[in-house]
Amino acid sequence: MQQSVPLNKLVLSSRNVRKTNGDEDIAGLAESIDQIGLLKNLVVSPAEAGKGVFEVDAGGRRLRALQLLAERKALPKNWPVPVKVIERALAREASLAENKHRVAMNPADEVEAFADIVAQYELDCGNQALAIANCAKRYGHSERHIRQRLALAALAPKILDALRDGRINLAAASAYAAHPNQAEQLAVFTSHEKRTGEYGKHDPRTIRDTLKGRLYSADHKLVRFVGLDAYRAAGGQSALDLFFEAEDEDREVLLDTALLEKLATEKGAREAQVLAQGEGWLDGLLKPVTGHSWVYPPEPAGYVRRYQAPEQLSREARLESVAIYGLGDSAELELDTYYVFVKVQPAQPSEGGGYKPETAEEREARLRQAAIYVKAFKLAAPPAAGTPFEGKLFFDAGFDSWDIAEDEDDETMLVASVTLRIPKAEVDAQMAEAERRYELEQQELREEDEALAAEIEGDGPEPAPAEAGDGEAGDEADLDPNVNDAAAEPEPA
């Protein structure tokens, strides 16, 4: 049975199966009912208390929206509400049927519907902004929400079809719609479509970050340097930022990135020249406006880039040098403090006739001196004997390394090198003793080589084993490379 019941005679039924989200967007629903009327009746059953009161078993959100309109005096309290009356025994089944069989509208269909409605409003009033405001009021949404729906409806057809088919969700579609240019949207969409795995495919954050690099916000340093008026005068286009920064509805984004970079480069080149000449330089060049801080302009003909603090150059040197400027975060040109372009000096002829390769004698002398110096360093190092380092501190060929490794002779030990600071005077004082020990080592190596050669050729008896203390060779510990030389007192010369 279908009839009408005064609004003040309707109460929410405890048999309504919807227990969650009942209060969601009641204000928006109320605005919609106020503008276009109640499109669907409520399902009610007589209340046990009688007195003409009915319980709403299906349509609780619509009831709340009508009550809100009555509170605002948009409707009388006894406004006749279209209802369908059913028996109390069927109330729960009716509530379940209405909620269970309800199919949510496809997002692509929804955004296209909003676009059609706004287009019709615009035909009626001749003003898009007014049409958007009217649509927002009628459906209880913000104007930003309607503009977002229009941007989604204007997606590249391939992306909108992907939303309709469920291949991307609304969040991904919104990320693509963040850039109004369909070509830019498709470039990113195509790259995501080519991904074989599902991880990161059509990820909203990745999409948004990629597209954010294809436009500039109105507060970017390039925009502040060039100026919005100059950009627009050159034909540059901009749009409202509908998806990147939700908290700022009026934020603009500039779409013609190549144009903006060209304008910034041209203006920066002019200003760099004026600044440089005003500060006593021969000329000034601009670093790429979109490059990293370590990217520099090409070297002018006859000049070379030199690591040089500008303030250290004399006034005369500046007159022949080219300064380098970069665009700082303050949107002003800043002098580079690391490099300048200086004139290439003609090569001076070498007195020795050019490069001479190192002879075998020179190489041997250089390696000998280095080995002696290392020995002197070890001798000058603090002794480990009687300290917590005894038995732990030693030198090897790689003593300047910080690598930690396992001791080949003892798997329970880890080996790490240390760094010692020794006064140069103390090392120099050990040079004579270091040279004596080096010569002893070399003498012993020569004798071992001669004995081995004689054994191989069979010329002569095997060499007698050396006795401790025999000759000037000293004991084994004096020559053992695995013992910390600093742990023993230097022998007298």
C-alpha positions as CSV (number, residue, x, y, z in Angstrom):
1,M,0.0,0.0,0.0
2,Q,1.4,3.4,-1.0
3,Q,0.4,6.7,0.6
4,S,1.9,9.7,2.4
5,V,2.7,10.2,6.1
6,P,3.5,13.5,7.8
7,L,7.2,13.9,8.4
8,N,6.7,14.4,12.2
9,K,4.9,11.0,12.3
10,L,8.0,9.1,11.0
11,V,10.7,7.5,13.3
12,L,13.7,5.3,12.4
13,S,12.9,1.6,12.8
14,S,15.2,-0.6,14.9
15,R,14.6,-3.3,12.2
16,N,16.5,-1.3,9.6
17,V,19.5,-3.6,8.7
18,R,21.8,-0.7,7.8
19,K,23.8,-0.1,11.0
20,T,26.8,1.7,9.6
21,N,27.3,4.8,7.3
22,G,23.7,5.9,8.0
23,D,24.8,9.5,8.7
24,E,27.2,9.8,5.8
25,D,26.7,12.9,3.6
26,I,23.2,13.7,5.0
27,A,23.8,17.4,4.2
28,G,24.5,16.6,0.5
29,L,21.4,14.4,0.3
30,A,19.3,17.1,1.9
31,E,20.5,19.6,-0.7
32,S,19.7,17.2,-3.5
33,I,16.1,16.6,-2.2
34,D,15.7,20.3,-1.7
35,Q,16.6,21.0,-5.3
36,I,15.1,18.1,-7.3
37,G,12.7,16.5,-4.8
38,L,12.4,13.1,-3.1
39,L,12.9,10.6,-6.0
40,K,12.2,7.4,-4.0
41,N,9.5,6.8,-1.4
42,L,10.3,5.4,2.1
43,V,9.2,1.9,3.2
44,V,7.4,2.0,6.6
45,S,5.4,-0.1,8.9
46,P,2.9,0.9,11.7
47,A,4.5,1.5,15.0
48,E,3.3,-0.5,18.0
49,A,2.5,2.7,19.9
50,G,-0.1,3.5,17.2
51,K,-1.3,7.1,17.1
52,G,-0.5,7.4,13.4
53,V,3.2,6.9,13.9
54,F,5.1,4.8,11.4
55,E,8.6,3.3,11.6
56,V,10.9,3.7,8.6
57,D,12.3,0.3,7.7
58,A,14.0,1.3,4.5
59,G,15.1,4.9,3.7
60,G,16.8,6.0,6.9
61,R,19.2,8.4,5.2
62,R,16.3,10.0,3.3
63,L,14.5,10.4,6.6
64,R,17.4,12.1,8.2
65,A,17.8,14.4,5.2
66,L,14.1,15.4,5.3
67,Q,14.4,16.1,9.1
68,L,17.5,18.2,8.4
69,L,15.5,20.3,5.9
70,A,12.7,20.7,8.4
71,E,15.2,22.0,11.0
72,R,16.4,24.5,8.4
73,K,12.7,25.4,7.8
74,A,13.1,24.4,4.2
75,L,10.1,22.0,4.7
76,P,7.2,22.1,7.1
77,K,7.4,19.7,10.0
78,N,4.2,17.9,8.8
79,W,5.4,17.7,5.2
80,P,3.7,14.7,3.5
81,V,6.3,12.1,2.8
82,P,5.6,9.5,0.1
83,V,5.8,6.1,1.7
84,K,5.0,2.5,1.0
85,V,3.3,0.8,4.0
86,I,4.1,-2.9,4.7
87,E,3.4,-5.3,7.5
88,R,5.7,-5.3,10.5
89,A,6.5,-9.0,9.9
90,L,8.0,-8.1,6.5
91,A,9.9,-5.0,7.7
92,R,13.3,-6.7,8.1
93,E,13.1,-8.5,4.8
94,A,12.2,-5.3,3.0
95,S,15.1,-3.4,4.6
96,L,17.6,-6.2,3.6
97,A,16.3,-6.4,0.1
98,E,16.7,-2.7,-0.5
99,N,20.3,-2.6,0.8
100,K,21.5,-5.9,-0.5
101,H,20.4,-5.5,-4.1
102,R,21.6,-1.9,-4.4
103,V,24.4,-1.6,-7.0
104,A,26.8,1.2,-6.7
105,M,27.1,3.5,-9.8
106,N,30.2,3.0,-11.9
107,P,32.6,5.9,-11.2
108,A,33.1,6.5,-15.0
109,D,29.3,6.8,-15.4
110,E,29.1,9.1,-12.4
111,V,31.7,11.6,-13.6
112,E,30.3,11.7,-17.1
113,A,26.8,12.3,-15.7
114,F,28.2,15.3,-13.7
115,A,29.9,16.6,-16.9
116,D,26.6,16.4,-18.8
117,I,24.6,18.2,-16.0
118,V,27.2,21.0,-15.8
119,A,27.2,21.4,-19.6
120,Q,23.4,21.7,-19.6
121,Y,23.5,24.2,-16.7
122,E,26.2,26.2,-18.7
123,L,23.9,26.3,-21.7
124,D,21.1,27.7,-19.6
125,C,23.2,30.4,-17.8
126,G,26.1,30.9,-20.2
127,N,28.7,30.8,-17.4
128,Q,30.7,27.7,-16.4
129,A,31.6,28.9,-12.9
130,L,27.9,29.6,-12.2
131,A,27.0,26.2,-13.6
132,I,29.5,24.5,-11.4
133,A,28.2,26.4,-8.3
134,N,24.6,25.5,-9.2
135,C,25.5,21.8,-9.6
136,A,27.4,21.8,-6.3
137,K,24.5,23.3,-4.5
138,R,21.9,20.9,-6.0
139,Y,23.9,17.8,-5.2
140,G,25.3,18.9,-1.8
141,H,28.9,18.9,-2.9
142,S,31.7,21.5,-2.8
143,E,32.6,23.2,-6.0
144,R,36.0,21.6,-5.9
145,H,34.4,18.2,-5.8
146,I,32.4,19.0,-9.0
147,R,35.6,20.4,-10.7
148,Q,37.3,17.1,-9.9
149,R,34.5,15.2,-11.5
150,L,34.8,17.3,-14.6
151,A,38.5,16.7,-14.7
152,L,37.9,12.9,-14.4
153,A,35.3,13.1,-17.2
154,A,38.0,14.8,-19.3
155,L,40.5,12.0,-18.9
156,A,42.0,10.5,-22.0
157,P,39.4,8.0,-23.4
158,K,41.7,5.0,-22.9
159,I,42.1,5.9,-19.2
160,L,38.4,6.5,-18.7
161,D,37.7,3.2,-20.3
162,A,40.2,1.5,-17.9
163,L,38.2,3.1,-15.0
164,R,34.9,1.9,-16.4
165,D,36.3,-1.7,-16.9
166,G,37.8,-1.8,-13.4
167,R,41.4,-2.1,-14.6
168,I,42.2,1.0,-12.5
169,N,40.5,2.4,-9.4
170,L,39.2,5.9,-8.8
171,A,42.4,6.8,-6.9
172,A,44.6,6.0,-9.9
173,A,42.2,7.8,-12.2
174,S,42.4,10.9,-10.0
175,A,46.2,10.7,-10.1
176,Y,46.1,10.7,-13.9
177,A,43.6,13.6,-13.9
178,A,46.0,15.6,-11.9
179,H,47.5,16.7,-15.2
180,P,44.9,18.2,-17.6
181,N,46.9,17.4,-20.7
182,Q,45.7,14.1,-22.2
183,A,49.1,13.5,-24.0
184,E,50.9,13.7,-20.7
185,Q,48.3,11.4,-19.0
186,L,48.7,8.8,-21.8
187,A,52.5,8.9,-21.7
188,V,52.5,7.8,-18.0
189,F,49.5,5.4,-18.5
190,T,51.2,3.6,-21.4
191,S,54.4,3.1,-19.4
192,H,52.4,1.6,-16.5
193,E,50.4,-0.6,-18.9
194,K,53.7,-2.1,-20.1
195,R,54.7,-3.3,-16.6
196,T,54.6,-7.0,-16.4
197,G,54.1,-7.4,-12.6
198,E,51.3,-5.9,-10.6
199,Y,53.6,-4.3,-8.0
200,G,53.5,-0.5,-8.6
201,K,51.3,-0.8,-11.7
202,H,49.0,2.2,-11.8
203,D,50.1,3.2,-8.3
204,P,48.5,6.6,-7.5
205,R,51.5,8.0,-5.7
206,T,53.9,7.0,-8.5
207,I,51.6,8.4,-11.1
208,R,51.2,11.7,-9.3
209,D,54.9,12.0,-8.6
210,T,55.7,11.4,-12.3
211,L,53.1,13.9,-13.5
212,K,54.2,16.5,-10.9
213,G,57.5,16.6,-12.7
214,R,55.7,17.5,-15.9
215,L,54.3,20.8,-14.6
216,Y,55.3,23.6,-12.3
217,S,53.3,25.0,-9.3
218,A,52.8,28.7,-9.2
219,D,55.1,29.0,-6.2
220,H,58.1,27.2,-8.0
221,K,61.3,29.2,-8.1
222,L,61.2,29.3,-12.0
223,V,57.7,30.8,-11.9
224,R,58.7,33.4,-9.3
225,F,61.8,34.2,-11.4
226,V,60.0,34.6,-14.7
227,G,56.7,35.9,-13.3
228,L,53.2,34.7,-14.1
229,D,52.4,37.8,-16.2
230,A,55.5,37.2,-18.4
231,Y,54.6,33.5,-18.7
232,R,51.0,34.2,-19.7
233,A,52.1,37.0,-22.1
234,A,54.2,34.4,-23.9
235,G,51.2,32.1,-24.4
236,G,51.7,29.9,-21.3
237,Q,48.7,28.1,-19.9
238,S,47.8,27.3,-16.3
239,A,45.1,25.4,-14.5
240,L,43.7,24.9,-11.0
241,D,45.5,22.2,-9.0
242,L,42.6,19.8,-8.2
243,F,44.4,16.8,-7.0
244,F,48.0,17.5,-5.9
245,E,47.3,19.7,-2.9
246,A,43.8,19.0,-1.5
247,E,44.1,21.8,1.1
248,D,44.7,24.6,-1.4
249,E,41.7,25.0,-3.8
250,D,43.1,28.1,-5.5
251,R,46.7,26.8,-6.2
252,E,47.7,27.1,-9.8
253,V,49.9,24.8,-11.9
254,L,51.7,25.9,-15.1
255,L,51.3,23.4,-17.9
256,D,53.8,24.6,-20.6
257,T,57.0,23.5,-18.8
258,A,59.3,23.9,-21.9
259,L,58.1,27.5,-22.4
260,L,58.7,28.3,-18.7
261,E,62.2,26.9,-18.8
262,K,63.0,28.7,-22.0
263,L,61.9,32.1,-20.5
264,A,63.9,31.4,-17.3
265,T,67.0,30.6,-19.3
266,E,66.8,33.7,-21.5
267,K,66.2,36.0,-18.6
268,G,68.9,34.3,-16.5
269,A,71.5,34.6,-19.2
270,R,70.8,38.3,-19.6
271,E,71.0,39.0,-15.8
272,A,74.1,36.8,-15.4
273,Q,76.0,39.0,-17.9
274,V,74.8,42.2,-16.3
275,L,75.7,41.0,-12.8
276,A,79.1,39.7,-13.8
277,Q,80.2,42.9,-15.6
278,G,78.9,45.0,-12.7
279,E,81.1,43.0,-10.3
280,G,84.2,43.3,-12.4
281,W,84.2,40.1,-14.4
282,L,84.7,39.8,-18.1
283,D,81.4,38.0,-18.5
284,G,78.9,35.8,-16.7
285,L,77.3,32.5,-17.7
286,L,74.2,30.8,-16.3
287,K,74.0,27.2,-15.1
288,P,71.1,25.1,-16.5
289,V,68.0,26.3,-14.7
290,T,66.6,22.7,-14.3
291,G,69.9,20.9,-13.6
292,H,71.6,19.8,-10.4
293,S,73.9,22.1,-8.6
294,W,77.0,20.2,-10.0
295,V,75.9,20.7,-13.7
296,Y,77.8,23.6,-15.3
297,P,77.5,25.4,-18.7
298,P,80.0,24.4,-21.5
299,E,83.4,26.0,-21.3
300,P,83.7,29.1,-23.6
301,A,86.3,28.9,-26.4
302,G,89.8,29.5,-24.9
303,Y,88.7,29.0,-21.3
304,V,88.7,26.2,-18.9
305,R,86.7,25.6,-15.7
306,R,88.9,25.8,-12.6
307,Y,88.1,24.9,-9.0
308,Q,88.6,28.4,-7.6
309,A,86.8,30.5,-5.0
310,P,85.9,33.7,-6.8
311,E,86.8,35.9,-3.8
312,Q,90.4,34.7,-4.0
313,L,90.9,36.0,-7.5
314,S,92.6,39.4,-7.9
315,R,90.8,42.3,-9.6
316,E,93.1,41.9,-12.6
317,A,92.3,38.1,-12.8
318,R,88.6,38.8,-12.7
319,L,88.8,41.1,-15.7
320,E,90.0,38.1,-17.8
321,S,87.7,35.5,-16.2
322,V,84.0,34.4,-16.6
323,A,81.8,34.1,-13.6
324,I,79.2,31.3,-13.2
325,Y,75.7,32.0,-11.8
326,G,72.9,29.6,-10.7
327,L,69.2,30.2,-9.9
328,G,68.8,29.8,-6.1
329,D,65.8,28.8,-4.1
330,S,65.1,32.5,-3.5
331,A,64.4,32.8,-7.2
332,E,67.5,35.1,-7.6
333,L,70.8,34.5,-9.4
334,E,73.6,33.5,-7.0
335,L,77.4,33.5,-7.8
336,D,78.9,30.0,-7.9
337,T,81.4,29.8,-5.1
338,Y,83.3,26.8,-6.3
339,Y,84.2,27.3,-10.0
340,V,85.1,30.0,-12.5
341,F,86.1,30.0,-16.2
342,V,89.7,31.2,-16.6
343,K,91.8,31.7,-19.7
344,V,93.8,28.7,-21.0
345,Q,97.5,29.5,-20.4
346,P,99.9,28.5,-23.2
347,A,102.0,25.4,-22.3
348,Q,105.5,26.1,-21.1
349,P,108.3,24.0,-22.7
350,S,109.8,21.6,-20.2
351,E,113.5,22.0,-19.5
352,G,114.0,18.2,-19.7
353,G,112.3,17.9,-23.0
354,G,109.1,16.4,-21.7
355,Y,108.1,13.4,-19.7
356,K,110.8,10.9,-18.8
357,P,109.7,7.3,-17.8
358,E,111.0,6.1,-14.5
359,T,114.1,3.9,-14.9
360,A,114.5,0.6,-13.1
361,E,117.1,2.1,-10.8
362,E,114.8,5.0,-9.9
363,R,111.9,2.6,-9.2
364,E,114.1,0.4,-7.0
365,A,115.3,3.4,-5.1
366,R,111.7,4.7,-4.6
367,L,110.4,1.3,-3.3
368,R,113.5,0.9,-1.0
369,Q,112.9,4.4,0.5
370,A,109.1,3.6,1.0
371,A,109.9,0.3,2.7
372,I,112.4,1.9,5.1
373,Y,109.9,4.7,5.9
374,V,107.2,2.1,6.8
375,K,109.7,0.3,9.1
376,A,110.6,3.6,10.8
377,F,106.9,4.3,11.3
378,K,106.5,0.8,13.0
379,L,109.5,1.5,15.2
380,A,108.1,4.9,16.3
381,A,104.7,3.4,17.1
382,P,104.0,3.0,20.9
383,P,105.0,-0.4,22.1
384,A,102.2,-2.9,22.7
385,A,104.1,-5.0,25.3
386,G,102.5,-4.6,28.8
387,T,99.4,-2.9,27.4
388,P,95.9,-4.3,26.6
389,F,97.1,-4.4,22.9
390,E,99.8,-7.0,23.6
391,G,99.1,-10.0,21.4
392,K,96.4,-8.1,19.5
393,L,98.1,-5.2,17.8
394,F,100.2,-6.0,14.7
395,F,101.0,-4.5,11.3
396,D,100.4,-6.0,7.9
397,A,100.8,-4.8,4.3
398,G,97.3,-3.3,4.4
399,F,97.6,-1.5,7.8
400,D,95.8,1.6,6.3
401,S,92.6,-0.4,5.6
402,W,89.5,-0.4,7.8
403,D,88.3,-3.8,6.5
404,I,87.3,-6.4,9.2
405,A,88.1,-10.0,8.3
406,E,88.5,-13.4,9.9
407,D,92.0,-14.4,11.0
408,E,93.2,-17.2,8.6
409,D,95.0,-18.9,11.5
410,D,92.4,-18.6,14.1
411,E,88.7,-18.7,13.2
412,T,87.7,-17.3,16.6
413,M,89.5,-14.0,15.9
414,L,88.5,-11.0,13.8
415,V,91.2,-8.8,12.3
416,A,90.8,-5.1,11.9
417,S,93.4,-2.4,11.1
418,V,93.9,0.7,13.3
419,T,95.1,4.2,12.5
420,L,98.0,5.6,14.5
421,R,99.1,9.3,14.7
422,I,102.9,9.4,15.1
423,P,104.9,12.7,15.1
424,K,107.0,13.0,12.0
425,A,110.1,13.8,14.1
426,E,109.8,10.5,15.9
427,V,109.6,8.6,12.6
428,D,112.6,10.5,11.3
429,A,114.6,9.5,14.4
430,Q,114.0,5.9,13.6
431,M,115.1,6.1,9.9
432,A,118.7,4.9,10.6
433,E,117.6,1.9,12.5
434,A,114.9,1.2,10.0
435,E,117.5,1.3,7.2
436,R,119.8,-1.1,9.1
437,R,117.0,-3.6,9.6
438,Y,115.9,-3.3,5.9
439,E,119.5,-4.1,4.8
440,L,119.6,-7.1,7.1
441,E,116.4,-8.4,5.6
442,Q,117.6,-7.9,2.1
443,Q,120.9,-9.6,2.9
444,E,119.1,-12.6,4.3
445,L,116.8,-12.8,1.3
446,R,119.8,-12.8,-1.1
447,E,121.5,-15.6,0.9
448,E,118.3,-17.7,0.7
449,D,118.1,-17.1,-3.0
450,E,121.7,-18.1,-3.5
451,A,121.3,-21.2,-1.4
452,L,118.2,-22.2,-3.3
453,A,119.9,-21.7,-6.7
454,A,122.8,-23.8,-5.6
455,E,120.6,-26.6,-4.4
456,I,118.7,-26.7,-7.7
457,E,121.9,-26.8,-9.7
458,G,123.6,-29.3,-7.3
459,D,126.7,-27.1,-7.0
460,G,127.7,-27.3,-3.4
461,P,126.4,-28.5,-0.1
462,E,123.2,-27.5,1.5
463,P,123.6,-24.3,3.5
464,A,124.0,-24.8,7.3
465,P,121.1,-23.7,9.4
466,A,121.6,-20.2,10.9
467,E,122.1,-20.1,14.6
468,A,120.5,-17.6,16.8
469,G,122.7,-14.6,17.5
470,D,125.2,-15.6,14.7
471,G,126.4,-12.6,12.8
472,E,124.6,-9.3,12.5
473,A,121.3,-10.8,11.4
474,G,119.8,-10.6,14.9
475,D,117.1,-12.9,16.2
476,E,114.0,-14.1,14.2
477,A,111.7,-11.7,16.0
478,D,113.7,-8.8,14.6
479,L,112.7,-9.8,11.0
480,D,109.4,-11.6,11.5
481,P,106.8,-9.5,9.6
482,N,103.9,-10.7,11.9
483,V,105.4,-9.3,15.1
484,N,104.8,-5.7,16.1
485,D,108.3,-4.1,15.7
486,A,107.2,-1.4,18.2
487,A,107.0,-4.0,21.0
488,A,110.8,-4.5,21.0
489,E,113.5,-2.0,21.9
490,P,115.6,-0.9,18.9
491,E,119.0,-2.6,18.8
492,P,122.0,-0.4,19.0
493,A,123.4,0.7,15.7
